[in-house]
């Protein structure tokens, strides 16, 4: 889908409603702006709600809770994990394997 938008004097542009609905972009949604060299790319930044169920293929809720309790007992610092690693599942999955 291609659409044309107009930048206002306040440096704003409205995304087409069809794309907002398709990608579940609502007021307050964070978008990452990427300069691709050929143009500008908007990527939706995952919210906490987008991540619900993302670990279902790795472990059950009961197993995740047990592993989290083990981590807390070992005092593993979550801030040692980068957000990108957690979102990509690399560190997250390794914790539950």
C-alpha positions as CSV (number, residue, x, y, z in Angstrom):
1,X,0.0,0.0,0.0
2,X,1.3,3.4,-0.9
3,X,-0.2,6.7,0.5
4,X,0.8,10.3,0.4
5,X,0.7,12.4,3.6
6,X,1.3,16.1,4.1
7,X,3.7,17.5,6.7
8,X,2.0,20.3,8.6
9,X,3.6,23.6,9.8
10,X,4.0,21.9,13.2
11,X,6.2,19.2,11.5
12,X,3.4,16.6,12.0
13,X,2.0,14.0,9.5
14,X,-1.0,11.7,10.0
15,X,-0.6,8.1,9.1
16,X,-3.4,6.6,6.9
17,X,-6.2,5.1,9.0
18,X,-5.9,1.7,7.2
19,X,-2.2,1.4,8.2
20,X,-3.0,2.5,11.8
21,X,-5.6,-0.2,12.0
22,X,-3.4,-2.8,10.3
23,X,-0.5,-2.2,12.7
24,X,-2.6,-1.3,15.7
25,X,-1.1,2.2,16.0
26,X,-3.1,4.3,18.4
27,X,-2.6,7.5,20.3
28,X,0.6,7.1,22.5
29,X,2.1,4.3,20.3
30,X,5.8,4.7,20.0
31,X,7.4,4.5,16.6
32,X,11.1,4.2,15.8
33,X,12.1,6.4,12.9
34,X,14.9,4.8,10.7
35,X,16.8,6.6,7.9
36,X,17.2,3.8,5.4
37,X,19.3,5.9,3.0
38,X,16.5,5.6,0.4
39,X,13.8,7.1,2.7
40,X,12.3,7.1,6.1
41,X,11.0,3.9,7.7
42,X,8.6,3.9,10.8
43,X,8.8,0.7,12.9
44,X,6.4,0.1,15.8
45,X,8.2,-0.2,19.1
46,X,6.7,-3.3,20.9
47,X,4.8,-2.4,24.1
48,X,4.3,-4.6,27.1
49,X,0.9,-5.6,25.7
50,X,2.5,-6.8,22.5
51,X,4.8,-9.1,24.4
52,X,2.0,-11.0,26.2
53,X,2.4,-14.6,25.4
54,X,5.7,-14.2,23.6
55,X,7.3,-16.8,25.9
56,X,4.6,-19.4,25.4
57,X,6.8,-21.5,23.0
58,X,9.6,-21.5,25.6
59,X,7.9,-22.5,28.8
60,X,4.6,-22.7,30.6
61,X,3.5,-20.0,33.0
62,X,4.2,-22.3,35.9
63,X,7.7,-23.1,34.6
64,X,8.4,-19.4,33.9
65,X,7.4,-18.5,37.5
66,X,9.6,-21.2,38.9
67,X,12.6,-20.0,36.8
68,X,12.0,-16.4,37.8
69,X,11.9,-17.4,41.5
70,X,15.2,-19.2,40.9
71,X,16.7,-16.1,39.3
72,X,15.5,-14.0,42.2
73,X,17.1,-16.4,44.6
74,X,20.4,-16.1,42.6
75,X,19.9,-12.3,42.4
76,X,20.4,-12.2,38.7
77,X,20.2,-8.6,37.6
78,X,17.8,-8.0,34.8
79,X,19.6,-4.8,33.8
80,X,22.5,-7.0,32.7
81,X,20.3,-8.1,29.8
82,X,19.9,-5.7,26.9
83,X,16.4,-4.8,25.8
84,X,17.1,-6.0,22.3
85,X,18.3,-9.4,23.6
86,X,15.1,-9.8,25.7
87,X,12.8,-8.7,22.8
88,X,14.6,-11.0,20.4
89,X,14.2,-13.9,22.9
90,X,17.9,-14.8,22.9
91,X,18.6,-14.1,26.6
92,X,15.0,-14.8,27.6
93,X,15.0,-18.3,26.0
94,X,18.4,-19.1,27.4
95,X,17.1,-18.4,30.9
96,X,14.4,-21.0,30.5
97,X,16.4,-23.8,28.8
